[in-house]
Amino acid sequence: MDPASGAEPKPYATDRYTKEDDGLAQDWYGHVWLNPPYGRDFNEDFAEKTLEESRRDEVKSITALVPGSVETNWFQENYGKADALTFIDGRVKFVGEKDMSPSFPSVIATYGLENLNGDYFDALDELGLVYPRTESFLRRMLDAGRSPAAALDTYFTEFRGHTFAEWARVRDVSTPAVYQNVKEITTKGDKAAKGGQ
Ligand SMILES: C[S@@+](CC[C@H](N)C(=O)[O-])C[C@H]1O[C@@H](n2cnc3c(N)ncnc32)[C@H](O)[C@@H]1O
């Protein structure tokens, strides 16, 4: 679904909210594509709404194409908590407006990586540099009921190109020690999410 729709020549999503519906006042659900309206009046509200919605069970994933204003509070506090950030290579182009691009860089903030598949990662890779937040990714996988081994396997497969088991075997790493690290990292992530005590 697309909670900020209207400007595109043809809707991308089957379900959408326009300015008239006010996507900020609605519940989002499923796999969400967000390209919020540009401008100071909107940045903070959409950033806060995105983080809030990303924590609701009805929301499987959010892919948010947002201004790369990484120095701002609204970015750091909200999009900075995504599971992965993709720093887009070059400038995006506005559909239907020949050669028009924004004057600022763009970032894709992805929430809910555990609900997305390899094709999604391949697509991100083609757009720019993908930086996963390891602790956030692993915590979500554990919350979704996966074992540390399964969570690590997915993480390694997607971001390092081989399974965790292969990596541990080649490097002669103790897997229980790494599982313990995962538990500690994800617990710290929980604390950070609750206000960084
Ligand atoms: C950058 S465009 C994105 C259009 C399209 N979703 C896309 O990805 O190409 C932002 C859209 O959000 C709409 N919009 C503005 N305020 C909104 C609001 N409060 N709720 C929902 N949509 C809004 C604008 O009309 C515009 O169509």
The ligand as an SDF file (V2000), in Angstrom:
LIG
                    3D

 27 29  0  0  0  0  0  0  0  0999 V2000
    6.5770   12.6310   -3.6180 C   0  0  0  0  0  0  0  0  0  0  0  0
    4.9050   12.3010   -4.0690 S   0  0  0  0  0  0  0  0  0  0  0  0
    4.8770   10.5640   -4.2020 C   0  0  0  0  0  0  0  0  0  0  0  0
    3.8940   10.0340   -5.1770 C   0  0  0  0  0  0  0  0  0  0  0  0
    3.9010    8.5170   -5.3620 C   0  0  0  0  0  0  0  0  0  0  0  0
    3.4780    7.8300   -4.1590 N   0  0  0  0  0  0  0  0  0  0  0  0
    5.2760    8.0500   -5.7620 C   0  0  0  0  0  0  0  0  0  0  0  0
    5.9300    7.3260   -5.0360 O   0  0  0  0  0  0  0  0  0  0  0  0
    5.7030    8.4220   -6.8780 O   0  0  0  0  0  0  0  0  0  0  0  0
    4.0670   12.6170   -2.5420 C   0  0  0  0  0  0  0  0  0  0  0  0
    2.5610   12.4620   -2.6620 C   0  0  0  0  0  0  0  0  0  0  0  0
    1.9850   12.5980   -1.3660 O   0  0  0  0  0  0  0  0  0  0  0  0
    0.7420   13.2850   -1.4930 C   0  0  0  0  0  0  0  0  0  0  0  0
    0.4240   13.8400   -0.1640 N   0  0  0  0  0  0  0  0  0  0  0  0
    0.6750   15.0670    0.3480 C   0  0  0  0  0  0  0  0  0  0  0  0
    0.2160   15.1480    1.6120 N   0  0  0  0  0  0  0  0  0  0  0  0
   -0.3220   13.9380    1.9040 C   0  0  0  0  0  0  0  0  0  0  0  0
   -0.9630   13.4050    3.0450 C   0  0  0  0  0  0  0  0  0  0  0  0
   -1.1310   14.1240    4.1660 N   0  0  0  0  0  0  0  0  0  0  0  0
   -1.4050   12.1340    2.9860 N   0  0  0  0  0  0  0  0  0  0  0  0
   -1.2460   11.3970    1.8730 C   0  0  0  0  0  0  0  0  0  0  0  0
   -0.6410   11.8440    0.7570 N   0  0  0  0  0  0  0  0  0  0  0  0
   -0.1950   13.1100    0.7730 C   0  0  0  0  0  0  0  0  0  0  0  0
    1.0310   14.3100   -2.5740 C   0  0  0  0  0  0  0  0  0  0  0  0
   -0.1620   14.7510   -3.1460 O   0  0  0  0  0  0  0  0  0  0  0  0
    1.8890   13.4960   -3.5420 C   0  0  0  0  0  0  0  0  0  0  0  0
    1.0730   12.8150   -4.4600 O   0  0  0  0  0  0  0  0  0  0  0  0
  1  2  1  0
  2  3  1  0
  2 10  1  0
  3  4  1  0
  4  5  1  0
  5  6  1  0
  5  7  1  0
  7  8  2  0
  7  9  1  0
 10 11  1  0
 11 12  1  0
 11 26  1  0
 12 13  1  0
 13 14  1  0
 13 24  1  0
 14 15  1  0
 14 23  1  0
 15 16  2  0
 16 17  1  0
 17 18  1  0
 17 23  2  0
 18 19  1  0
 18 20  2  0
 20 21  1  0
 21 22  2  0
 22 23  1  0
 24 25  1  0
 24 26  1  0
 26 27  1  0
M  CHG  2   2   1   9  -1
M  END
$$$$
